[in-house]
Every structure is written in C-alpha cells, then in structure tokens.
Amino acid sequence: LTKQGAKPSELLLEAARRNNPELLNTLLPASDVLLNESRDALGNTALHLAAASGATEIVDILLDQDGLEVDPINRLDGYTPLHISVLYAEKDAETAHELCDLLLDAGADPRVRSKGGRKAIELVDPRNKELRELLQKAEWKVIAGADVVDDSDDGGSGSESD
C-alpha cells in the first residue's frame, strides 16, 4: 500500500491527490504540523490537492482534523483551497459547490486575495449563479461578524445588569 521509504508528508499529499481515504486514515490522527507543513513543489497542501481533485471525502476528513489551517496559500498563484475549489467548477460545478460549502462551513475566509489580487468569487464563471451566491453570502456573513456572533441567542445584550 505504501511506497517503500516514503515520508509521512509524501503519503499525506499522495492520499489527497489520489482521493484515497484509506491511505489518509492510516496517517490520522496526524499532527497539525504534518497537516499544515506538508507541501508539494508548488506549495500546495493536502487540502489544496484534495480540492483540485474534487475529492470531497478527503476534504471533509481533513477539515475534521484539529489544528488544520483552512486558508493556506500556495506559492504558485497565492491560491487558498477555496480558490482551487472554485476552479474545479470547470470540471464539475456540483462538486465544486460542495467543496466550497465544506470549506466555508469550516471557516475558510472568502475575502482572501490571490497573488493576482483576486478573491475566490472573482474566479467563478458568471453563469454559475449558485456558486457566486454561496460565496457572496459567505463574504457578507464574515463582514457582518456572523462567524463570531450567534444570531439565535435571545439572551439580551449582556449589559442589563448595570
């Protein structure tokens, strides 16, 4: 199953690249250092590679790991896994939407800009209204602070005791 002499970091990237959950699960739980520091020659992490392969199961498994950085930036384009997931829509729009949804739910920041100054939403094909809407709503939530504020809390302002 494993290549003779392969390092854990190489196996991690290979599992992500090849959409191989069995291999990935043999490496987990991995340290956050292994998960975040393992990169290919272009600076892609396992999360980048899984997104580029449309491997939703791998992305989901990785996002469940404690300490995983959800917005790592690769060296080539300055893309995050969210940027890469948007680009996957050229192959399969439904899978790209699922990848983006997983990443956004895990806290990916839709405002991060690439080396070219582009946010993930700016890479979306204009005809893909569903993906544009998902990313736009996520950006509005971040701007509004919804990632920290729980709107369902009806407990008052917290300063009523004064």
N, CA, C and O of each residue as an XYZ file, in Angstrom:
648
protein
N       0.829     -1.208      0.000
C       0.000      0.000      0.000
C       0.863      1.257      0.000
O       0.602      2.192     -0.757
N       1.894      1.281      0.850
C       2.743      2.465      0.890
C       3.995      2.231      0.067
O       4.452      1.101     -0.102
N       4.530      3.316     -0.435
C       5.766      3.237     -1.200
C       6.924      3.099     -0.223
O       6.970      3.770      0.808
N       7.850      2.227     -0.561
C       8.978      1.992      0.332
C       9.769      3.279      0.528
O      10.194      3.918     -0.435
N       9.957      3.646      1.787
C      10.756      4.818      2.106
C      10.036      6.145      1.990
O      10.651      7.192      2.188
N       8.751      6.134      1.675
C       8.016      7.398      1.552
C       7.815      8.017      2.929
O       7.499      7.329      3.900
N       8.006      9.325      2.991
C       7.813     10.067      4.242
C       6.319     10.252      4.498
O       5.522     10.233      3.560
N       5.936     10.430      5.767
C       4.516     10.683      6.065
C       3.953     11.871      5.279
O       2.803     11.835      4.840
N       4.753     12.916      5.103
C       4.266     14.085      4.360
C       3.973     13.725      2.906
O       2.992     14.201      2.335
N       4.819     12.886      2.303
C       4.593     12.462      0.915
C       3.341     11.595      0.811
O       2.568     11.717     -0.139
N       3.151     10.720      1.796
C       1.965      9.861      1.799
C       0.690     10.683      1.980
O      -0.332     10.401      1.354
N       0.756     11.690      2.833
C      -0.388     12.571      3.061
C      -0.795     13.268      1.761
O      -1.971     13.280      1.398
N       0.179     13.845      1.070
C      -0.107     14.543     -0.185
C      -0.613     13.574     -1.249
O      -1.508     13.909     -2.025
N      -0.043     12.378     -1.285
C      -0.473     11.365     -2.253
C      -1.914     10.932     -1.984
O      -2.698     10.770     -2.920
N      -2.263     10.745     -0.724
C      -3.636     10.361     -0.377
C      -4.625     11.431     -0.839
O      -5.696     11.113     -1.355
N      -4.261     12.694     -0.653
C      -5.131     13.798     -1.073
C      -5.217     13.883     -2.592
O      -6.298     14.059     -3.153
N      -4.072     13.758     -3.249
C      -4.010     13.872     -4.711
C      -4.801     12.754     -5.391
O      -5.454     12.978     -6.410
N      -4.738     11.551     -4.820
C      -5.352     10.371     -5.443
C      -6.739     10.035     -4.892
O      -7.318      9.006     -5.240
N      -7.271     10.916     -4.025
C      -8.588     10.677     -3.429
C      -8.626      9.296     -2.781
O      -9.494      8.477     -3.083
N      -7.665      9.051     -1.879
C      -7.510      7.751     -1.239
C      -7.769      7.863      0.272
O      -6.832      8.029      1.053
N      -9.052      7.772      0.682
C      -9.361      7.915      2.104
C      -8.739      6.825      2.975
O      -8.421      7.072      4.139
N      -8.561      5.616      2.421
C      -7.959      4.533      3.204
C      -6.535      4.897      3.605
O      -6.161      4.749      4.768
N      -5.742      5.370      2.652
C      -4.369      5.772      2.952
C      -4.369      6.952      3.926
O      -3.585      6.977      4.875
N      -5.237      7.914      3.693
C      -5.306      9.078      4.579
C      -5.606      8.646      6.015
O      -4.976      9.124      6.958
N      -6.559      7.750      6.171
C      -6.944      7.315      7.517
C      -5.833      6.559      8.235
O      -5.809      6.533      9.466
N      -4.901      5.935      7.487
C      -3.760      5.276      8.139
C      -2.795      6.303      8.714
O      -2.012      5.984      9.609
N      -2.842      7.527      8.212
C      -1.936      8.592      8.660
C      -2.541      9.445      9.772
O      -1.845     10.253     10.388
N      -3.824      9.266     10.025
C      -4.516     10.102     11.007
C      -4.697      9.366     12.322
O      -4.772      8.138     12.310
N      -4.770     10.042     13.439
C      -4.645     11.492     13.509
C      -3.195     11.922     13.311
O      -2.273     11.348     13.889
N      -3.021     12.929     12.493
C      -1.690     13.481     12.230
C      -1.554     14.789     12.996
O      -2.548     15.431     13.336
N      -0.332     15.165     13.256
C      -0.124     16.436     13.946
C      -0.501     17.586     13.025
O      -0.453     17.456     11.802
N      -0.877     18.713     13.621
C      -1.203     19.877     12.797
C       0.021     20.333     12.012
O      -0.117     20.913     10.935
N       1.213     20.078     12.539
C       2.439     20.436     11.808
C       2.511     19.632     10.514
O       2.774     20.196      9.452
N       2.280     18.316     10.591
C       2.304     17.485      9.388
C       1.231     17.951      8.408
O       1.501     18.090      7.215
N       0.027     18.190      8.896
C      -1.074     18.592      8.021
C      -0.822     19.939      7.351
O      -1.136     20.114      6.174
N      -0.260     20.885      8.090
C      -0.106     22.245      7.576
C       1.222     22.494      6.877
O       1.305     23.376      6.021
N       2.259     21.741      7.218
C       3.585     21.989      6.642
C       3.898     21.103      5.441
O       4.819     21.409      4.683
N       3.157     20.013      5.246
C       3.392     19.131      4.098
C       2.911     19.833      2.840
O       1.728     20.141      2.698
N       3.843     20.080      1.931
C       3.505     20.798      0.692
C       4.232     20.184     -0.491
O       5.315     19.616     -0.345
N       3.619     20.304     -1.672
C       4.290     19.855     -2.887
C       5.194     20.978     -3.396
O       5.335     22.009     -2.737
N       5.800     20.785     -4.553
C       6.756     21.758     -5.084
C       6.131     23.126     -5.353
O       6.839     24.133     -5.370
N       4.821     23.175     -5.561
C       4.134     24.436     -5.846
C       3.536     25.065     -4.593
O       2.866     26.096     -4.661
N       3.787     24.429     -3.446
C       3.294     24.971     -2.188
C       1.879     24.560     -1.842
O       1.259     25.146     -0.954
N       1.362     23.558     -2.535
C       0.017     23.071     -2.249
C       0.022     22.127     -1.054
O       0.868     21.238     -0.955
N      -0.928     22.328     -0.149
C      -1.114     21.421      0.981
C      -2.027     20.272      0.542
O      -2.529     20.259     -0.582
N      -2.231     19.319      1.440
C      -3.158     18.220      1.157
C      -4.556     18.770      0.860
O      -5.273     18.225      0.021
N      -4.938     19.842      1.544
C      -6.256     20.439      1.321
C      -6.364     21.031     -0.087
O      -7.400     20.887     -0.736
N      -5.309     21.692     -0.566
C      -5.281     22.196     -1.947
C      -5.438     21.033     -2.936
O      -6.252     21.092     -3.857
N      -4.644     19.978     -2.727
C      -4.619     18.857     -3.669
C      -5.950     18.114     -3.691
O      -6.417     17.703     -4.754
N      -6.558     17.943     -2.528
C      -7.861     17.280     -2.475
C      -8.913     18.116     -3.207
O      -9.743     17.573     -3.936
N      -8.877     19.430     -3.013
C      -9.818     20.318     -3.707
C      -9.599     20.262     -5.215
O     -10.559     20.231     -5.986
N      -8.336     20.249     -5.634
C      -8.011     20.212     -7.064
C      -8.447     18.903     -7.711
O      -8.656     18.843     -8.923
N      -8.583     17.854     -6.897
C      -9.011     16.547     -7.399
C     -10.516     16.341     -7.262
O     -11.045     15.318     -7.696
N     -11.201     17.304     -6.666
C     -12.634     17.150     -6.442
C     -12.950     16.103     -5.391
O     -14.037     15.524     -5.387
N     -12.001     15.862     -4.503
C     -12.114     14.798     -3.505
C     -12.846     15.301     -2.261
O     -12.220     15.624     -1.251
N     -14.164     15.361     -2.343
C     -14.955     15.902     -1.237
C     -14.781     15.096      0.049
O     -14.755     15.668      1.139
N     -14.664     13.771     -0.071
C     -14.498     12.942      1.131
C     -13.181     13.258      1.831
O     -13.131     13.347      3.058
N     -12.114     13.428      1.051
C     -10.799     13.759      1.616
C     -10.853     15.142      2.270
O     -10.361     15.325      3.383
N     -11.449     16.108      1.579
C     -11.572     17.461      2.139
C     -12.324     17.395      3.465
O     -11.913     18.017      4.445
N     -13.409     16.653      3.497
C     -14.211     16.527      4.716
C     -13.396     15.902      5.854
O     -13.452     16.377      6.988
N     -12.647     14.847      5.555
C     -11.808     14.193      6.571
C     -10.745     15.163      7.077
O     -10.526     15.274      8.283
N     -10.088     15.862      6.157
C      -9.042     16.810      6.555
C      -9.606     17.925      7.432
O      -8.991     18.308      8.427
N     -10.768     18.441      7.064
C     -11.366     19.542      7.824
C     -11.768     19.128      9.238
O     -11.947     19.979     10.108
N     -11.907     17.831      9.466
C     -12.228     17.328     10.805
C     -11.005     17.248     11.715
O     -11.143     16.976     12.908
N      -9.808     17.480     11.169
C      -8.578     17.355     11.954
C      -8.309     18.636     12.745
O      -8.356     19.740     12.203
N      -8.026     18.464     14.030
C      -7.714     19.611     14.889
C      -6.473     20.334     14.387
O      -5.483     19.703     14.016
N      -6.531     21.651     14.378
C      -5.371     22.461     14.039
C      -5.123     22.652     12.556
O      -4.135     23.281     12.176
N      -6.006     22.119     11.698
C      -5.802     22.272     10.253
C      -6.040     23.722      9.845
O      -7.061     24.310     10.202
N      -5.116     24.290      9.110
C      -5.251     25.641      8.561
C      -6.152     25.544      7.329
O      -5.825     24.829      6.382
N      -7.290     26.262      7.331
C      -8.237     26.159      6.218
C      -7.948     27.145      5.086
O      -8.500     27.011      3.994
N      -7.093     28.127      5.337
C      -6.762     29.123      4.313
C      -5.265     29.171      3.985
O      -4.709     30.264      3.870
N      -4.597     28.028      3.832
C      -3.181     28.109      3.462
C      -3.060     28.652      2.038
O      -3.939     28.432      1.204
N      -1.987     29.347      1.774
C      -1.777     29.970      0.464
C      -0.651     29.234     -0.251
O       0.417     29.019      0.322
N      -0.892     28.843     -1.520
C       0.173     28.155     -2.252
C       1.151     29.163     -2.858
O       0.847     30.350     -2.969
N       2.312     28.677     -3.242
C       3.364     29.558     -3.765
C       3.099     30.020     -5.192
O       3.441     31.147     -5.551
N       2.500     29.174     -5.997
C       2.347     29.473     -7.420
C       1.461     30.696     -7.672
O       1.906     31.677     -8.266
N       0.213     30.634     -7.220
C      -0.761     31.697     -7.507
C      -1.213     32.461     -6.271
O      -1.913     33.469     -6.374
N      -0.808     31.975     -5.103
C      -1.323     32.559     -3.869
C      -2.755     32.132     -3.613
O      -3.512     32.831     -2.938
N      -3.125     30.972     -4.161
C      -4.483     30.461     -4.005
C      -4.643     29.703     -2.692
O      -3.723     29.034     -2.221
N      -5.833     29.828     -2.118
C      -6.238     29.009     -0.976
C      -6.995     27.798     -1.538
O      -7.304     27.770     -2.730
N      -7.295     26.809     -0.710
C      -8.132     25.702     -1.183
C      -9.500     26.174     -1.696
O     -10.086     25.528     -2.565
N     -10.008     27.282     -1.172
C     -11.280     27.823     -1.661
C     -11.144     28.291     -3.113
O     -12.027     28.026     -3.930
N     -10.054     28.981     -3.441
C      -9.805     29.377     -4.834
C      -9.768     28.135     -5.735
O     -10.389     28.101     -6.797
N      -9.026     27.120     -5.285
C      -8.869     25.886     -6.063
C     -10.222     25.200     -6.256
O     -10.508     24.676     -7.332
N     -11.047     25.206     -5.218
C     -12.374     24.586     -5.302
C     -13.252     25.287     -6.327
O     -13.993     24.636     -7.064
N     -13.173     26.609     -6.376
C     -13.930     27.373     -7.369
C     -13.491     26.975     -8.780
O     -14.326     26.792     -9.666
N     -12.193     26.845     -8.981
C     -11.682     26.466    -10.298
C     -12.124     25.066    -10.704
O     -12.222     24.770    -11.895
N     -12.391     24.202     -9.728
C     -12.843     22.841    -10.031
C     -14.199     22.852    -10.741
O     -14.570     21.863    -11.373
N     -14.932     23.944    -10.644
C     -16.243     24.049    -11.294
C     -16.149     23.881    -12.807
O     -17.134     23.520    -13.450
N     -14.966     24.140    -13.385
C     -14.788     23.929    -14.825
C     -14.964     22.453    -15.174
O     -15.380     22.124    -16.284
N     -14.645     21.559    -14.225
C     -14.791     20.115    -14.437
C     -16.154     19.620    -13.974
O     -16.796     18.819    -14.654
N     -16.600     20.106    -12.796
C     -17.839     19.614    -12.196
C     -18.383     20.676    -11.237
O     -17.894     20.825    -10.117
N     -19.390     21.401    -11.689
C     -19.931     22.518    -10.905
C     -20.542     22.060     -9.586
O     -20.407     22.745     -8.572
N     -21.207     20.919     -9.588
C     -21.853     20.428     -8.367
C     -20.817     20.069     -7.301
O     -20.982     20.407     -6.129
N     -19.756     19.388     -7.713
C     -18.687     19.031     -6.769
C     -17.985     20.282     -6.261
O     -17.655     20.370     -5.078
N     -17.756     21.246     -7.138
C     -17.112     22.499     -6.727
C     -17.955     23.203     -5.668
O     -17.418     23.729     -4.693
N     -19.257     23.213     -5.854
C     -20.167     23.836     -4.889
C     -20.056     23.123     -3.540
O     -20.007     23.767     -2.492
N     -20.017     21.790     -3.576
C     -19.902     21.010     -2.336
C     -18.569     21.284     -1.635
O     -18.525     21.436     -0.414
N     -17.481     21.347     -2.414
C     -16.162     21.650     -1.842
C     -16.165     23.020     -1.168
O     -15.700     23.168     -0.037
N     -16.691     24.015     -1.871
C     -16.740     25.374     -1.318
C     -17.593     25.414     -0.058
O     -17.235     26.071      0.919
N     -18.709     24.718     -0.082
C     -19.598     24.677      1.076
C     -18.883     24.072      2.288
O     -18.984     24.600      3.396
N     -18.163     22.967      2.077
C     -17.406     22.336      3.165
C     -16.372     23.300      3.739
O     -16.261     23.456      4.955
N     -15.619     23.944      2.852
C     -14.559     24.861      3.293
C     -15.130     26.066      4.035
O     -14.604     26.468      5.073
N     -16.200     26.638      3.505
C     -16.812     27.805      4.147
C     -17.393     27.439      5.508
O     -17.272     28.205      6.464
N     -18.020     26.274      5.593
C     -18.552     25.818      6.883
C     -17.442     25.624      7.911
O     -17.663     25.784      9.111
N     -16.244     25.279      7.432
C     -15.100     25.059      8.328
C     -14.376     26.358      8.670
O     -13.418     26.353      9.444
N     -14.836     27.480      8.090
C     -14.247     28.769      8.438
C     -13.330     29.381      7.402
O     -12.626     30.345      7.701
N     -13.317     28.840      6.176
C     -12.499     29.450      5.125
C     -12.962     30.889      4.899
O     -14.160     31.172      4.924
N     -12.019     31.781      4.682
C     -12.317     33.206      4.516
C     -12.453     33.533      3.028
O     -11.464     33.480      2.297
N     -13.663     33.872      2.565
C     -13.868     34.164      1.148
C     -13.255     35.490      0.701
O     -13.276     35.811     -0.487
N     -12.704     36.270      1.650
C     -12.117     37.571      1.303
C     -10.635     37.490      0.958
O     -10.060     38.478      0.502
N     -10.001     36.332      1.166
C      -8.566     36.198      0.899
C      -8.311     36.395     -0.593
O      -8.995     35.819     -1.439
N      -7.308     37.224     -0.896
C      -6.958     37.507     -2.292
C      -5.707     36.745     -2.703
O      -4.792     36.546     -1.903
N      -5.683     36.323     -3.957
C      -4.537     35.611     -4.525
C      -3.423     36.603     -4.855
O      -3.573     37.806     -4.640
N      -2.310     36.096     -5.374
C      -1.216     36.981     -5.802
C      -1.699     37.964     -6.857
O      -1.222     39.097     -6.921
N      -2.641     37.532     -7.681
C      -3.213     38.396     -8.707
C      -4.277     39.338     -8.171
O      -4.895     40.077     -8.937
N      -4.499     39.319     -6.856
C      -5.456     40.228     -6.235
C      -6.903     39.787     -6.325
O      -7.812     40.590     -6.115
N      -7.128     38.505     -6.638
C      -8.497     38.041     -6.846
C      -9.004     37.187     -5.690
O      -8.311     36.300     -5.193
N     -10.235     37.482     -5.279
C     -10.920     36.642     -4.303
C     -11.496     35.439     -5.056
O     -11.624     35.462     -6.280
N     -11.839     34.395     -4.309
C     -12.387     33.183     -4.929
C     -13.607     33.497     -5.794
O     -13.748     32.939     -6.882
N     -14.482     34.377     -5.329
C     -15.698     34.703     -6.079
C     -15.371     35.298     -7.452
O     -16.152     35.160     -8.393
N     -14.230     35.952     -7.560
C     -13.837     36.577     -8.823
C     -13.338     35.556     -9.842
O     -13.106     35.902    -11.000
N     -13.171     34.300     -9.423
C     -12.767     33.224    -10.329
C     -13.967     32.416    -10.820
O     -13.821     31.548    -11.681
N     -15.150     32.698    -10.277
C     -16.350     31.941    -10.630
C     -16.843     32.349    -12.011
O     -16.906     33.535    -12.333
N     -17.191     31.353    -12.824
C     -17.824     31.602    -14.115
C     -19.126     32.358    -13.839
O     -19.933     31.905    -13.027
N     -19.349     33.508    -14.500
C     -20.556     34.311    -14.246
C     -21.863     33.535    -14.432
O     -22.888     33.898    -13.856
N     -21.826     32.474    -15.230
C     -23.038     31.675    -15.448
C     -23.359     30.775    -14.256
O     -24.473     30.264    -14.144
N     -22.377     30.581    -13.362
C     -22.589     29.714    -12.198
C     -23.142     30.551    -11.038
O     -22.434     30.874    -10.084
N     -24.422     30.888    -11.154
C     -25.065     31.775    -10.185
C     -25.099     31.177     -8.774
O     -24.960     31.905     -7.792
N     -25.282     29.855     -8.669
C     -25.367     29.217     -7.349
C     -24.057     29.363     -6.581
O     -24.063     29.670     -5.389
N     -22.937     29.142     -7.261
C     -21.638     29.236     -6.593
C     -21.323     30.685     -6.231
O     -20.798     30.959     -5.152
N     -21.645     31.608     -7.132
C     -21.438     33.030     -6.838
C     -22.251     33.436     -5.603
O     -21.758     34.154     -4.733
N     -23.489     32.970     -5.542
C     -24.364     33.305     -4.420
C     -23.825     32.726     -3.106
O     -23.843     33.402     -2.078
N     -23.349     31.483     -3.140
C     -22.779     30.851     -1.945
C     -21.605     31.668     -1.410
O     -21.524     31.935     -0.211
N     -20.701     32.062     -2.299
C     -19.514     32.817     -1.887
C     -19.871     34.230     -1.438
O     -19.287     34.748     -0.486
N     -20.832     34.856     -2.123
C     -21.247     36.209     -1.742
C     -21.873     36.210     -0.354
O     -21.557     37.062      0.476
N     -22.760     35.253     -0.106
C     -23.396     35.162      1.216
C     -22.357     34.905      2.297
O     -22.440     35.472      3.386
N     -21.379     34.051      2.003
C     -20.325     33.752      2.976
C     -19.515     35.003      3.287
O     -19.159     35.246      4.440
N     -19.224     35.798      2.262
C     -18.467     37.030      2.484
C     -19.276     38.013      3.327
O     -18.734     38.652      4.228
N     -20.558     38.135      3.039
C     -21.410     39.028      3.827
C     -21.445     38.592      5.284
O     -21.409     39.428      6.187
N     -21.516     37.282      5.515
C     -21.533     36.766      6.892
C     -20.245     37.125      7.627
O     -20.275     37.519      8.793
N     -19.120     36.987      6.939
C     -17.835     37.316      7.571
C     -17.783     38.804      7.887
O     -17.377     39.200      8.980
N     -18.193     39.622      6.931
C     -18.177     41.073      7.128
C     -19.098     41.472      8.282
O     -18.766     42.352      9.076
N     -20.249     40.821      8.365
C     -21.212     41.131      9.426
C     -20.814     40.539     10.774
O     -21.444     40.817     11.794
N     -19.770     39.725     10.769
C     -19.317     39.117     12.015
C     -20.108     37.896     12.418
O     -20.060     37.477     13.575
N     -20.836     37.320     11.479
C     -21.667     36.159     11.788
C     -20.846     34.941     12.176
O     -21.367     33.997     12.770
N     -19.559     34.963     11.840
C     -18.723     33.825     12.220
C     -18.404     33.851     13.708
O     -17.906     32.859     14.240
N     -18.673     34.949     14.387
C     -18.418     35.048     15.817
C     -19.706     35.267     16.604
O     -19.782     34.904     17.778
N     -20.702     35.846     15.981
C     -21.947     36.194     16.659
C     -22.991     35.123     16.383
O     -23.198     34.733     15.234
N     -23.646     34.650     17.431
C     -24.713     33.668     17.294
C     -26.045     34.406     17.287
O     -26.486     34.906     18.321
N     -26.689     34.474     16.118
C     -27.952     35.200     15.978
C     -29.098     34.545     16.745
O     -30.109     35.195     17.007
N     -28.959     33.281     17.105
C     -30.043     32.581     17.786
C     -30.080     32.888     19.280
O     -31.000     32.450     19.971
N     -29.109     33.623     19.785
C     -29.042     33.944     21.212
C     -30.025     35.067     21.531
O     -29.822     36.213     21.128
N     -31.078     34.735     22.248
C     -32.087     35.725     22.626
C     -31.884     36.205     24.057
O     -32.825     36.693     24.682
N     -30.691     36.074     24.575
C     -30.414     36.376     25.965
C     -30.226     37.836     26.281
O     -29.908     38.160     27.426
N     -30.403     38.733     25.343
C     -30.237     40.158     25.612
C     -28.845     40.627     25.274
O     -28.059     39.890     24.678
N     -28.539     41.846     25.651
C     -27.277     42.464     25.267
C     -26.130     42.110     26.190
O     -24.971     42.346     25.847
N     -26.419     41.557     27.340
C     -25.366     41.195     28.273
C     -24.984     42.318     29.207
O     -24.241     42.093     30.163
N     -25.474     43.536     28.960
C     -25.120     44.667     29.822
C     -26.301     45.115     30.678
O     -26.271     46.204     31.251
N     -27.336     44.289     30.769
C     -28.535     44.661     31.510
C     -28.318     44.677     33.019
O     -29.163     45.210     33.739
N     -27.236     44.124     33.522
C     -27.014     44.049     34.969
C     -26.517     45.365     35.544
O     -26.453     45.513     36.765
N     -26.165     46.320     34.701
C     -25.658     47.611     35.190
C     -26.733     48.439     35.828
O     -26.466     49.549     36.288
